[in-house]
């Protein structure tokens, strides 16, 4: 049995465009410049920490911004969709007896509502969230401690360099997903254990290897 933990936004759910629109709506309130198309393309090529520096969003405002972001996103949860192949991949992994979880900086409320709408609530064994942008490693380590998982059992799948960083800090296998926010090039430059181009690649990667 393996434990596959997923990031939520940009990995399971196709929320990048909606997320950018919400972030731009909040720009005036939090006093940072909104992102135009050119800036967004530049940020996709950068690691998460460098992208944050370039965005000119003060670090101390991040928890407040993320909280407001999740509140705004809650109004649009019903319009969000799974990435292609994601549903089939999740169900296949579950069918093979693996445990699935979500580790995210979105809110538990939003994640659970989305899973309810998509009829995937029972597919996931854990949902863990924090407003700390770079705090996912703590969430992963907490899951390891609570359930007495060995790090070698656990994979973390995410679309940003901070997801690779979180996996590395917590000692679990980092799987970088290229269909989300960060570009393939910057993900590859951060040396994940595996780099995948589509959700269905997870099945042979995990099921066929063990």
MOPECOR-V257878 format. One record per residue. N is the residue number from 1. PSI is psi in radians with two decimals (none if undefined). Layout:
n->N psi->PSI
n->N psi->PSI
//
This chain:
n->1 psi->2.33
n->2 psi->2.82
n->3 psi->2.06
n->4 psi->1.98
n->5 psi->2.42
n->6 psi->2.47
n->7 psi->2.81
n->8 psi->-1.25
n->9 psi->2.23
n->10 psi->-0.08
n->11 psi->-1.01
n->12 psi->-0.81
n->13 psi->2.42
n->14 psi->1.45
n->15 psi->0.15
n->16 psi->-0.85
n->17 psi->-0.75
n->18 psi->-0.73
n->19 psi->-0.70
n->20 psi->-0.71
n->21 psi->-0.74
n->22 psi->-0.77
n->23 psi->-0.74
n->24 psi->-0.59
n->25 psi->-0.52
n->26 psi->-0.07
n->27 psi->-0.79
n->28 psi->-0.73
n->29 psi->-0.69
n->30 psi->0.08
n->31 psi->0.98
n->32 psi->2.71
n->33 psi->2.38
n->34 psi->2.79
n->35 psi->2.17
n->36 psi->3.08
n->37 psi->-0.71
n->38 psi->-0.78
n->39 psi->-0.73
n->40 psi->-0.74
n->41 psi->-0.65
n->42 psi->-0.76
n->43 psi->-0.55
n->44 psi->-0.43
n->45 psi->0.01
n->46 psi->2.69
n->47 psi->2.80
n->48 psi->-0.72
n->49 psi->-0.72
n->50 psi->-0.67
n->51 psi->-0.68
n->52 psi->-0.74
n->53 psi->-0.75
n->54 psi->-0.48
n->55 psi->-0.34
n->56 psi->0.46
n->57 psi->2.08
n->58 psi->2.35
n->59 psi->-0.66
n->60 psi->-0.34
n->61 psi->-0.22
n->62 psi->-0.87
n->63 psi->-0.64
n->64 psi->-0.70
n->65 psi->-0.78
n->66 psi->-0.68
n->67 psi->-0.79
n->68 psi->-0.68
n->69 psi->-0.82
n->70 psi->-0.57
n->71 psi->-0.77
n->72 psi->-0.70
n->73 psi->-0.54
n->74 psi->-0.56
n->75 psi->-0.30
n->76 psi->0.12
n->77 psi->-0.71
n->78 psi->-0.33
n->79 psi->-0.17
n->80 psi->2.66
n->81 psi->2.68
n->82 psi->2.64
n->83 psi->2.63
n->84 psi->2.45
n->85 psi->-0.13
n->86 psi->-0.79
n->87 psi->-0.86
n->88 psi->-0.68
n->89 psi->-0.81
n->90 psi->-0.79
n->91 psi->-0.64
n->92 psi->-0.76
n->93 psi->-0.73
n->94 psi->-0.72
n->95 psi->-0.54
n->96 psi->0.13
n->97 psi->0.22
n->98 psi->2.69
n->99 psi->2.44
n->100 psi->2.51
n->101 psi->2.94
n->102 psi->2.31
n->103 psi->2.06
n->104 psi->2.83
n->105 psi->0.11
n->106 psi->-3.07
n->107 psi->2.63
n->108 psi->-0.68
n->109 psi->-0.85
n->110 psi->-0.77
n->111 psi->-0.83
n->112 psi->-0.63
n->113 psi->-0.75
n->114 psi->-0.79
n->115 psi->-0.65
n->116 psi->-0.80
n->117 psi->-0.68
n->118 psi->0.00
n->119 psi->0.79
n->120 psi->0.20
n->121 psi->-0.81
n->122 psi->-0.14
n->123 psi->-0.46
n->124 psi->2.39
n->125 psi->-0.42
n->126 psi->2.49
n->127 psi->2.09
n->128 psi->2.37
n->129 psi->2.70
n->130 psi->2.58
n->131 psi->-0.03
n->132 psi->1.97
n->133 psi->-0.64
n->134 psi->0.59
n->135 psi->0.23
n->136 psi->-0.52
n->137 psi->-0.62
n->138 psi->-0.67
n->139 psi->-0.73
n->140 psi->-0.79
n->141 psi->-0.62
n->142 psi->-0.72
n->143 psi->-0.74
n->144 psi->-0.79
n->145 psi->-0.83
n->146 psi->-0.63
n->147 psi->0.05
n->148 psi->0.75
n->149 psi->2.49
n->150 psi->2.45
n->151 psi->-0.53
n->152 psi->-0.27
n->153 psi->-0.26
n->154 psi->2.41
n->155 psi->2.54
n->156 psi->2.15
n->157 psi->2.15
n->158 psi->2.87
n->159 psi->0.09
n->160 psi->2.79
n->161 psi->-0.49
n->162 psi->-0.40
n->163 psi->-0.69
n->164 psi->-0.77
n->165 psi->-0.76
n->166 psi->-0.73
n->167 psi->-0.78
n->168 psi->-0.76
n->169 psi->-0.56
n->170 psi->-0.03
n->171 psi->0.26
n->172 psi->2.98
n->173 psi->2.26
n->174 psi->2.09
n->175 psi->2.03
n->176 psi->2.26
n->177 psi->2.17
n->178 psi->-0.01
n->179 psi->0.11
n->180 psi->-2.28
n->181 psi->-0.97
n->182 psi->2.64
n->183 psi->2.77
n->184 psi->-0.70
n->185 psi->-0.80
n->186 psi->-0.56
n->187 psi->-0.81
n->188 psi->-0.66
n->189 psi->-0.34
n->190 psi->0.14
n->191 psi->1.04
n->192 psi->2.86
n->193 psi->-0.63
n->194 psi->2.59
n->195 psi->2.15
n->196 psi->2.57
n->197 psi->-0.29
n->198 psi->2.70
n->199 psi->-0.63
n->200 psi->-0.32
n->201 psi->-0.31
n->202 psi->-0.57
n->203 psi->-0.97
n->204 psi->-0.55
n->205 psi->-0.69
n->206 psi->-0.89
n->207 psi->-0.81
n->208 psi->-0.27
n->209 psi->-0.34
n->210 psi->none
//
